[in-house]
Structures are given as structure tokens and as C-alpha cells.
């Protein structure tokens, strides 16, 4: 059995609080599209009291089929680029905005643990897009450190990108 993310560190909770406070102050709403984190970011953002109006919705799109059905990504794009790629992360963020009323979307796709032969454990692509068209991307190589550690590290990076987007 793989290890879960045991506890969210206080610094990560503080970052989520800062993101939500900034989003509230600017009347922005956040939407998430998560693959390898399986909804952890959405869960974290909805755990902060008093800021629920800053979170619009979350998509958990673990499979390629879900990415296509829920976010409108072309299967050909996933086949061509790979589900874990900058192109797909950007398409996930764009699709999350198209299929929601959110102002800022954060997408995460990666290999939290061992994937197929040739897949790099710990490779994660994140994309953050504002409805006004500004997109940030980050490619992370967390290494083969375990599912929980990769997912936790991805949360930290996601919050950094969100903080920049709502500032």
C-alpha cells in the first residue's frame, strides 16, 4: 500500500489562507483541475473558513477520458503530448475556465508514483490561467520520493502559482 499525505503542513495551510484572502479581496473565484493530486487542492481550499465564496468548483480528472469529457480536451492532444505534459496542463486550466464561472484556474497533472515504463516518477506539470488570458506554467521534478511527498510538494507549487495569479 502506498503512503497517503499524512498531514498538511501549517505553512501550506497558511499559503491557502493567503490565496483565498487575496481572491476574496479582489472578488476573484478559483477553480481547480486535478489529476495526480486527486482533489487535495480543492479540499484544502474548501477547508479555510470564511472564504468559501472564493472557490467556485473543482474537477478531479484522474483519467485521460475524464480530462476529455469534463474539460473538453481533445483525445488527440493527450495522445500526441502525453497526459503529463505542459500542453495538457495548460489545456486543463483552459478547460476548467471554459466549464466554470471561475476567474482563475489551477491545473495539476503528473506522476505521483511509478507510471508506465519510461514515465518519470515525481514529474508534475502545473498551469495557472486567469480568465484574462495570462497563463503561468511550472514543470517540477520532485523525484521518486513517494506519492504523498509528490502530492504535498505539488500543493505547495500550486499555491505559489495561485498566489501570483490572484495578487
C-alpha positions in Angstrom: 0.0 0.0 0.0 1.3 3.5 -0.8 1.5 6.1 1.9 -1.1 8.9 1.9 -0.3 12.6 2.5 -0.4 12.3 6.3 -1.0 15.9 7.3 -1.0 19.2 5.6 1.9 21.3 6.9 1.0 24.6 8.6 2.9 26.6 6.0 0.7 25.1 3.3 -2.5 25.9 5.2 -1.2 29.5 5.7 -0.5 29.8 1.9 -4.0 28.6 1.1 -5.4 31.1 3.5 -3.4 33.9 1.9 -4.6 32.8 -1.6 -8.2 32.8 -0.5 -7.9 36.2 1.3 -6.4 37.8 -1.8 -9.0 36.2 -4.0 -11.8 37.5 -1.7 -10.3 41.0 -1.6 -10.2 41.1 -5.4 -13.6 39.4 -5.9 -12.0 36.5 -7.8 -13.1 32.9 -7.8 -10.8 29.9 -8.2 -11.4 26.6 -10.0 -9.2 23.6 -9.9 -8.5 20.7 -12.3 -6.5 18.0 -10.6 -5.1 14.7 -11.7 -2.3 13.3 -9.6 -3.4 15.3 -6.5 -6.9 13.8 -6.7 -8.7 16.8 -5.3 -6.4 17.6 -2.5 -6.1 21.2 -3.6 -9.8 21.7 -3.8 -10.2 20.0 -0.4 -7.6 22.4 1.1 -9.2 25.5 -0.4 -12.6 24.5 0.9 -11.3 23.8 4.4 -10.5 27.5 5.1 -13.4 29.1 7.0 -14.9 32.3 5.8 -13.6 32.2 2.3 -15.9 29.7 0.6 -17.1 32.3 -2.0 -13.6 32.4 -3.4 -13.7 28.7 -4.5 -16.0 28.1 -7.5 -15.5 24.4 -8.2 -13.0 21.6 -8.6 -12.6 18.9 -11.3 -10.9 15.7 -10.4 -9.8 14.3 -13.8 -7.5 11.4 -13.0 -8.0 9.6 -16.3 -7.4 10.8 -19.8 -11.1 10.1 -20.5 -12.2 12.4 -17.7 -9.9 15.1 -19.0 -11.6 14.9 -22.3 -15.2 14.6 -21.0 -15.1 17.1 -18.2 -12.6 19.7 -19.6 -13.1 19.3 -23.3 -9.5 18.4 -24.1 -9.1 16.6 -27.4 -8.0 13.0 -27.0 -5.6 13.6 -29.9 -3.8 16.2 -27.9 -3.3 13.8 -25.0 -2.2 11.1 -27.4 0.3 13.5 -29.0 1.7 15.3 -26.0 1.0 12.8 -23.2 -1.3 13.3 -20.3 1.6 14.6 -18.2 2.9 17.5 -20.2 2.9 21.3 -20.3 0.4 21.3 -23.2 -2.1 19.2 -21.3 -1.7 21.1 -18.1 -2.4 24.3 -20.0 -5.4 22.7 -21.7 -6.7 21.5 -18.4 -6.6 25.1 -17.0 -8.2 26.5 -20.1 -10.9 23.8 -20.0 -11.6 24.4 -16.3 -12.3 28.1 -17.1 -14.5 27.2 -20.1 -16.6 24.8 -18.0 -17.0 27.0 -14.9 -17.6 30.6 -13.8 -14.2 30.8 -12.2 -11.8 33.7 -12.7 -8.5 31.7 -12.1 -7.9 28.1 -12.8 -5.1 25.9 -11.5 -4.4 22.6 -13.2 -2.1 19.7 -12.0 -1.1 16.6 -13.9 1.8 14.3 -13.1 3.2 11.0 -11.9 2.9 10.9 -8.1 4.3 7.4 -8.2 5.6 4.9 -10.7 3.9 5.1 -14.0 4.4 3.1 -17.2 7.9 2.2 -18.3 9.7 5.4 -19.3 7.5 7.6 -17.1 9.4 9.8 -14.6 8.2 9.4 -11.0 7.6 12.8 -9.5 7.3 14.7 -12.8 4.4 17.2 -12.4 3.2 19.9 -14.7 1.1 22.7 -13.2 -0.6 25.5 -15.1 -2.5 28.5 -13.7 -4.6 30.6 -16.0 -6.5 33.8 -15.4 -9.7 34.4 -17.4 -8.0 37.5 -18.9 -5.6 35.1 -20.7 -2.4 35.2 -18.6 -1.0 31.7 -18.0 1.8 30.5 -15.8 3.3 27.0 -16.1 5.7 25.2 -13.9 7.4 21.8 -14.6 8.6 20.1 -11.4 10.9 17.1 -11.0 10.2 16.0 -7.4 11.8 12.6 -7.8 10.8 9.2 -6.8 10.0 10.3 -3.2 6.6 8.6 -2.8 3.1 9.5 -3.7 2.4 11.5 -0.5 5.5 13.6 -0.8 5.0 14.3 -4.5 1.3 15.3 -3.9 2.3 17.5 -1.0 5.1 19.2 -3.0 2.6 19.8 -5.9 0.2 21.5 -3.4 3.0 24.0 -2.4 3.7 24.9 -6.0 0.1 25.1 -6.9 -0.5 27.6 -4.1 2.6 29.7 -5.2 1.1 29.9 -8.7 -2.4 30.8 -7.4 -0.9 33.4 -5.1 0.8 35.1 -8.1 -2.4 34.9 -10.1 -4.7 36.5 -7.5 -2.2 39.2 -6.5 
